[in-house]
Amino acid sequence: MEYLHTMLRIKNLDESLDFYCNKLGLIETSRYESEAGRFTLIFLADPINAENAKNSKSPLIELTYNWPNDQGEVEDYTSGRNFGHLAFRVDDIYKTCQDLVEKGIVINRPPRDGHMAFIKSPDGVSIELLQKGDKLEPTEPWASRQNEGSW
């Protein structure tokens, strides 16, 4: 068995691409639009594995955008919390979180322990950020920062 991708349904294509690509730094590797099915599939990979992903050799995130119905309505999906979460390894948990804060992203569970943090996508999907290698020493302002919202 080979892990291929995780599919996430999204409500707003532009907002989601801004979040996943411009803020998290993922790279779009391919896109498929189905006029008959009225949907768009966008496959994303992390920068380290983007080239391999184009050859189906790395796991991907599949964003599924179902087009609005004839009345212009987009389906309202329930919270991504019941899905669980996505997880990404980062080189420096503190720098990553600070960069995300500067881009307007709320850190729902700060990296108080120098190892783990959580954020959410525009569609409410929980995303875990994990420190690569050993935990970093707890440091301010993260060590005393409280949780914000759910994660």
Secondary structure, 3 states (H helix, E strand, C coil): CCCCEEEEEECCHHHHHHHHHHHCCCEEEEEEEECCCCEEEEEEECCCCHHHHHCCCCCEEEEEEECCCCCCCCCCCCCHHHHCEEEEEECCHHHHHHHHHHCCCCCCECCCCCCEEEEECCCCCEEEEEECCCCCCCCCCCCCCCCCCCC
